[in-house]
Amino acid sequence: MKKFIVVLGFGILVLGFLAGGCGWSAARVVQGFLNNQLNTESWTLNLFKWCFNGLPLVDKLDKILDGKTYIVLLQNNRELRPTGGFMGSYAVLSAQSSGLREIKVQDIYVPDGQLIGHVDPPLPIQQAFGQGWWKLRDSNWDPDFTAAAPQIAWFFEQGGEKVDGLVAVNLSLVNSLLGVLGEIKPTDYGDIVTAKTFYNLAQKYAEENFFPGSTQKRDFLGAVGNALFKRIKQSRPIEQIKLVKLVWQELKRGEILVWFKDPILQEVVKQRYWDGGLGNPPAGGDYLYIVETNLGANKANCCIDRQVTQEIDNFQTKLAIKYQNNNLFENPKPPQFWGGNYIDYLRIITPRDTEMQRVKVAEKELQKVDKMEFRYGLGEDVYTVEDRGEFKIIGFWAVVPAQSSTMVELEYNLPVGRQGAGENKILVRRQPGMESFAYRLMVNGKLVGDEIIDRERIFTWTR
């Protein structure tokens, strides 16, 4: 017995030493990376690789860092877009084998102005803005980030930026970081930036006294980025643990999307479901992904509520989405109010072999067209259906005036063989940037699920 206790005690000491050494090595590696002082031959890095070898990409640090340039898309999810939010700004991260060499924040309109030639826009963008061209700032159009990312990278490269990979984050993540680190004070600004004040300050410098060529938004966000970066480098070990945990949680929620140009690195990201792809319906099961695109040139998504009800009766599905627009006014009234009417191009993604019956918006039945045609103004009377891989994408306009509600209704037949005797499943996904939505599932008159969806969920039931 004594021998067992001695061996157990020794084992606990060894595990404690290794755990402490792993935590210490991780902190040292992070600090080395941030300060561009990472020694690839050091035993600290080797210990880190040994400790965390099971984590994705750890064994590929050299391939990730050496001479690479990554773009971090800073998306404003109060103006919701398919990959999270409107890409108003971005950060360029230049890396080398010893760590992060340089970070700079830039306005999206700078490379946008360098684009040579003409690119036709997706028709909903043309209907909303009537400009006749497609630009970088609207290039995160595809609901599948694995398809959108190469398009975004192409636009950046036409504007003169090198791109080895993209990371899409939302401004809500910056708020979460500030929630961990506390307030910061950007150099040359009298403002104190906190989780509560950041958004309004960013909007103030983006919109007030704006003129073509203005750099005030870029300058402010750059100052915030530098102050935040400095604060992270000075963070205490307990804060570093909280930051790592926050990033890990946001990756798992699908709030941080990652794309590498290198196919080997991208395959690792795909295996971890960090790539923002559409994925696949559950084997023999159903799938629902609601993707919204705010094309109202406002920040209406601050104040939009959704109630999603799905009723499955044998092989028929009725999907109802009730939108409530709580914005106070129809149009922005800067500097106090930035929202307005919700001009939403909506896409509902289901399994490819579903059979659409009807689509209604505000009790008006829409007509199916093979392709949406150009017209001045929104084509609110039609919908399109696109078959892509395992999916069917139904696209149409859903406008929700301020201080009003709008009901969207779809009816379609379930795929033959997808729902039957035994266990049945449906995968319900949440769009990046959409914090959550209420979801209620009824099957043959029985309640199967009634939850707030803040990440993708699978619901199961048995016939």
C-alpha positions in Angstrom: 0.0 0.0 0.0 2.8 2.4 0.9 4.6 1.6 -2.3 1.4 2.3 -4.3 1.0 5.7 -2.5 4.6 6.6 -3.3 4.3 5.6 -6.9 1.0 7.5 -7.2 2.5 10.6 -5.5 5.5 10.4 -7.8 3.1 10.1 -10.8 1.2 13.2 -9.7 4.4 15.2 -9.3 5.5 14.2 -12.8 2.2 15.0 -14.3 2.1 18.3 -12.4 5.7 19.1 -13.6 4.7 18.3 -17.2 1.5 20.2 -17.1 3.3 23.2 -15.6 6.0 22.9 -18.2 3.5 22.6 -21.0 1.7 25.7 -19.8 4.9 27.6 -19.4 6.1 26.6 -22.8 2.8 27.6 -24.4 3.0 31.1 -22.8 6.7 31.5 -23.9 5.8 30.4 -27.5 2.9 32.8 -27.6 5.1 35.6 -26.3 7.8 34.8 -28.7 5.5 34.8 -31.6 3.9 38.1 -30.7 7.3 39.7 -30.2 8.9 38.1 -33.3 11.4 36.3 -31.1 10.4 32.7 -31.7 13.4 30.4 -31.9 12.5 27.4 -34.0 15.5 25.5 -32.6 14.7 26.2 -29.0 13.8 23.4 -26.6 10.9 25.6 -25.5 9.3 25.3 -28.9 10.1 21.6 -29.0 8.4 21.1 -25.6 5.4 23.0 -26.9 5.1 20.8 -30.0 5.5 17.7 -27.8 2.8 18.9 -25.3 0.3 20.0 -27.9 1.1 17.6 -30.8 -2.6 16.4 -30.8 -3.8 19.9 -31.7 -4.3 20.9 -35.3 -1.6 22.7 -37.2 0.9 22.6 -34.3 3.2 20.3 -36.2 3.0 22.7 -39.2 4.1 26.0 -37.6 7.1 26.4 -39.9 4.9 26.0 -42.9 2.4 28.4 -41.6 4.8 31.2 -40.5 7.8 31.4 -42.8 7.4 34.4 -45.1 3.6 34.2 -45.1 1.0 37.1 -45.3 -2.5 36.6 -43.8 -5.5 38.9 -44.1 -7.8 39.2 -41.1 -11.2 40.4 -42.2 -12.8 42.7 -39.7 -16.5 42.2 -40.4 -19.3 44.4 -38.9 -22.0 41.9 -38.1 -24.5 44.7 -37.4 -24.6 44.7 -41.2 -24.9 41.0 -41.7 -23.3 39.3 -44.7 -23.0 35.6 -45.5 -19.6 35.1 -43.8 -20.4 37.2 -40.8 -20.7 41.0 -41.6 -19.7 43.8 -43.9 -15.9 43.8 -44.5 -15.3 47.5 -43.7 -11.6 47.0 -42.6 -8.9 44.4 -42.5 -5.6 43.6 -40.8 -2.5 42.4 -42.6 -0.4 40.0 -40.6 3.2 39.5 -42.0 4.9 36.5 -40.5 8.3 34.9 -40.6 9.9 31.9 -38.9 10.5 33.9 -35.7 7.0 35.1 -35.4 4.8 38.1 -36.2 6.9 40.7 -38.1 4.2 43.3 -38.7 0.5 44.1 -38.3 -1.3 46.9 -40.0 -5.0 47.8 -40.2 -6.4 49.2 -43.5 -9.7 50.4 -44.8 -11.4 48.0 -47.3 -11.8 50.9 -49.8 -8.1 51.3 -50.3 -7.5 48.0 -52.3 -11.0 48.4 -53.7 -9.8 51.5 -55.5 -6.9 49.6 -57.1 -9.0 47.1 -58.9 -8.4 47.2 -62.6 -11.1 46.1 -65.0 -14.8 45.2 -64.5 -16.5 42.4 -62.6 -20.2 41.8 -63.0 -21.9 41.6 -59.5 -24.3 39.0 -58.3 -27.8 40.2 -59.4 -29.1 40.9 -55.8 -26.1 43.2 -55.3 -26.9 45.0 -58.5 -30.6 45.2 -57.6 -29.7 46.7 -54.2 -27.1 49.2 -55.3 -27.5 49.6 -59.0 -23.7 50.3 -59.5 -23.0 47.7 -62.2 -19.8 46.3 -60.7 -18.6 43.9 -58.0 -16.0 45.1 -55.5 -13.9 43.7 -52.8 -16.2 45.1 -50.0 -19.1 42.9 -51.2 -17.0 39.8 -52.2 -18.0 37.7 -49.1 -21.2 36.9 -51.0 -21.2 33.1 -51.0 -22.7 31.3 -48.0 -19.9 28.7 -48.3 -16.7 30.3 -47.0 -14.6 27.7 -48.8 -16.1 29.2 -52.0 -16.1 32.8 -50.9 -12.5 32.9 -49.6 -10.8 32.4 -52.9 -13.0 35.1 -54.4 -12.1 37.5 -51.6 -8.4 36.7 -52.0 -8.6 37.3 -55.7 -10.0 40.8 -55.1 -7.3 41.6 -52.6 -4.6 40.4 -54.9 -6.0 42.7 -57.7 -5.7 45.5 -55.2 -2.0 44.7 -54.5 -2.2 42.7 -51.3 -0.4 39.3 -51.0 -2.7 36.6 -49.5 -1.6 33.3 -48.2 -4.7 32.9 -46.1 -7.7 34.5 -44.7 -9.3 34.7 -41.2 -12.8 36.1 -40.9 -13.8 37.5 -37.6 -16.6 39.9 -36.5 -16.4 43.1 -34.5 -18.3 41.2 -31.7 -15.1 39.2 -31.2 -13.2 42.5 -30.5 -15.8 43.3 -27.9 -15.2 39.8 -26.3 -11.4 40.4 -26.2 -12.0 43.8 -24.5 -14.2 42.0 -22.1 -11.3 39.9 -21.0 -8.5 42.6 -21.2 -10.5 45.6 -19.9 -10.2 49.1 -21.3 -7.6 50.4 -23.7 -6.6 53.9 -24.7 -5.5 54.3 -28.3 -2.5 56.6 -28.9 -3.5 60.1 -30.1 -7.1 59.6 -29.2 -8.8 60.9 -26.1 -11.4 58.0 -26.1 -11.4 55.2 -23.7 -12.3 52.0 -25.6 -14.2 49.3 -23.7 -16.4 46.4 -24.7 -19.4 48.8 -24.2 -18.0 51.8 -26.2 -16.0 50.2 -29.0 -18.8 49.8 -31.6 -20.2 53.3 -31.2 -16.7 54.8 -31.4 -15.8 52.7 -34.5 -19.1 53.8 -36.2 -18.5 57.4 -35.2 -15.0 57.5 -36.9 -16.3 55.6 -39.9 -19.4 57.7 -40.6 -19.0 61.2 -39.2 -17.5 63.9 -41.4 -16.7 61.2 -44.0 -15.4 62.2 -47.4 -13.8 60.3 -50.3 -10.2 59.6 -49.4 -10.8 60.1 -45.7 -8.6 57.9 -43.5 -10.2 58.6 -40.1 -11.8 55.1 -39.9 -8.5 53.4 -40.8 -6.6 55.6 -38.4 -8.9 54.9 -35.5 -9.1 51.2 -36.0 -5.4 51.0 -36.6 -4.8 52.8 -33.3 -7.2 50.5 -31.5 -5.5 47.5 -33.1 -2.1 48.6 -32.0 -3.3 49.3 -28.5 -5.1 46.0 -28.3 -2.0 44.2 -29.7 0.2 45.9 -27.1 -2.2 45.0 -24.3 -2.3 41.3 -25.4 1.5 41.2 -25.4 1.4 42.5 -21.8 -1.3 40.2 -20.7 -0.9 38.1 -17.6 -0.8 34.2 -17.9 -4.3 34.0 -16.5 -5.5 36.5 -19.2 -3.7 34.5 -21.9 -5.5 31.4 -20.8 -8.8 33.2 -21.0 -7.9 34.6 -24.5 -7.0 31.2 -25.8 -10.2 29.7 -24.4 -12.2 32.5 -26.0 -10.7 31.9 -29.4 -11.1 28.2 -29.1 -14.8 28.6 -28.2 -15.4 31.0 -31.1 -13.7 28.6 -33.5 -16.0 25.8 -32.4 -19.1 28.1 -32.7 -18.1 28.9 -36.3 -17.6 32.6 -35.5 -14.0 32.5 -36.7 -13.5 31.2 -40.2 -10.1 30.1 -41.6 -8.9 29.6 -45.1 -5.4 28.7 -46.3 -4.2 28.9 -49.9 -2.0 25.9 -49.2 -4.2 22.8 -49.7 -2.4 20.7 -47.1 -3.1 23.3 -44.4 -6.6 23.8 -45.7 -7.4 20.1 -45.4 -6.5 20.3 -41.7 -8.8 23.2 -41.2 -11.6 21.4 -43.0 -11.2 18.4 -40.8 -11.8 20.6 -37.8 -14.9 22.3 -39.4 -13.2 25.7 -39.1 -13.4 26.3 -42.8 -16.9 27.8 -42.9 -18.0 25.2 -45.5 -21.6 24.0 -45.9 -20.6 20.6 -44.7 -22.9 17.7 -45.4 -26.4 16.8 -44.2 -26.4 14.0 -41.6 -26.4 10.6 -43.1 -30.0 9.9 -44.2 -31.1 13.1 -42.4 -32.3 16.7 -43.0 -30.5 20.0 -43.0 -31.5 23.7 -42.5 -29.2 26.7 -42.9 -30.7 30.2 -43.0 -28.4 32.8 -44.5 -29.2 36.5 -44.4 -27.5 39.4 -46.3 -28.2 42.9 -45.3 -28.1 45.0 -48.5 -29.7 48.1 -46.9 -26.4 50.0 -46.4 -27.2 50.3 -42.7 -26.6 48.6 -39.4 -30.1 47.2 -39.0 -28.9 43.9 -37.6 -28.5 45.5 -34.2 -32.2 45.2 -33.7 -33.5 42.2 -35.6 -35.3 39.3 -33.8 -36.1 35.9 -35.4 -38.5 33.1 -34.5 -38.0 30.0 -36.6 -40.7 27.3 -36.6 -40.3 24.1 -38.5 -43.2 21.6 -38.8 -42.6 18.2 -40.3 -45.7 16.1 -41.1 -44.8 12.8 -42.7 -42.7 13.9 -45.7 -43.8 17.6 -45.9 -42.1 20.5 -44.2 -43.5 23.9 -43.3 -40.9 26.5 -42.4 -41.9 29.8 -40.9 -39.5 32.6 -40.0 -41.0 35.6 -38.2 -38.8 38.7 -38.4 -39.3 41.6 -36.0 -37.4 44.8 -36.8 -37.0 46.8 -33.6 -35.1 49.7 -35.2 -36.6 53.0 -34.3 -36.4 54.7 -37.7 -36.5 53.7 -41.4 -33.1 55.3 -42.1 -29.9 56.0 -40.2 -29.7 59.2 -38.2 -26.1 59.7 -37.4 -24.4 60.0 -35.0 -27.0 58.5 -32.6 -28.7 55.9 -34.8 -27.2 53.7 -37.6 -30.0 51.2 -38.3 -33.2 51.3 -40.3 -35.3 49.1 -42.6 -34.0 45.5 -43.0 -33.3 45.0 -46.7 -32.5 41.3 -46.6 -31.6 38.9 -49.4 -32.4 35.6 -47.8 -31.1 32.2 -48.7 -32.5 29.0 -47.3 -30.3 25.9 -47.7 -31.8 22.4 -47.6 -30.7 19.0 -48.9 -30.6 18.9 -52.7 -33.4 16.4 -53.1 -36.0 18.4 -51.3 -38.9 19.4 -53.6 -40.0 23.0 -53.2 -43.8 23.7 -53.2 -44.1 27.4 -52.4 -42.4 30.5 -51.0 -44.3 33.3 -49.4 -43.1 36.7 -47.9 -45.6 38.8 -46.0 -48.4 36.5 -47.2 -47.5 37.1 -50.9 -46.6 34.0 -52.8 -43.5 34.3 -54.9 -43.0 32.9 -58.4 -40.1 30.6 -59.2 -37.7 31.7 -61.9 -34.7 29.9 -63.4 -32.6 33.0 -63.1 -33.1 36.3 -61.5 -33.1 39.0 -64.2 -31.7 42.5 -63.9 -34.2 45.1 -63.0 -34.2 48.5 -61.2 -35.2 47.9 -57.7 -35.6 44.7 -55.7 -37.2 41.6 -57.4 -39.4 40.9 -54.4 -41.9 38.8 -56.3 -39.7 35.9 -57.4 -37.4 33.3 -56.0 -34.6 31.2 -57.5 -33.4 27.7 -56.8 -29.7 26.6 -57.1 -28.6 23.0 -56.9 -25.0 22.8 -55.5 -23.4 19.6 -54.5 -25.5 18.1 -51.7 -27.6 21.2 -51.3 -30.5 23.2 -52.7 -30.2 27.0 -52.2 -33.5 29.0 -52.3 -32.9 32.7 -52.7 -35.3 35.7 -52.5 -35.8 39.1 -50.9 -37.4 39.6 -47.5 -37.9 43.2 -46.5 -38.8 44.1 -42.9 -39.6 47.7 -42.3 -38.6 49.4 -39.1 -41.0 48.9 -36.2 -42.7 46.1 -38.1 -42.7 42.3 -38.5 -42.6 40.1 -41.6 -43.4 36.4 -42.0 -41.5 34.2 -44.4 -43.0 30.9 -45.2 -41.7 27.9 -47.2 -43.3 24.6 -47.9 -41.4 21.7 -49.4 -41.5 17.9 -49.5 -38.9 16.0 -47.5 -36.4 13.9 -49.5 -37.6 10.4 -50.0 -35.8 8.1 -47.7 -34.4 10.9 -45.5 -37.2 10.6 -43.0 -38.8 7.3 -42.2 -39.1 4.6 -39.6 -36.5 4.6 -36.8 -34.2 7.5 -35.8 -34.4 10.7 -37.8 -32.1 13.7 -37.7 -31.9 17.3 -38.8 -28.8 19.5 -38.7 -29.7 23.2 -37.9 -26.9 25.7 -38.6 -26.4 29.2 -37.4 -24.9 31.9 -39.7 -21.6 33.5 -38.5 -22.4 37.0 -37.1 -25.9 36.1 -36.2 -25.6 35.7 -32.4 -28.6 33.4 -32.0 -32.2 32.7 -33.0 -35.2 31.0 -31.5 -36.0 27.6 -33.1 -39.0 25.4 -32.6 -39.3 21.9 -34.2 -42.6 20.0 -34.4 -42.8 16.5 -35.9 -46.2 15.0 -36.6 -47.8 17.4 -34.0 -45.2 16.6 -31.2 -42.6 19.1 -29.9 -39.1 17.8 -30.6 -37.1 20.9 -30.0 -37.6 24.4 -28.6 -34.2 26.1 -28.1 -32.1 29.2 -28.7 -29.6 28.3 -31.5 -26.2 29.9 -30.9 -24.2 27.2 -32.7 -25.1 24.3 -35.0 -27.3 21.7 -33.5 -28.6 18.2 -34.4 -32.1 17.3 -33.4 -33.2 13.7 -33.4 -36.5 11.9 -33.0 -37.9 8.4 -33.6 -41.0 7.6 -35.6 
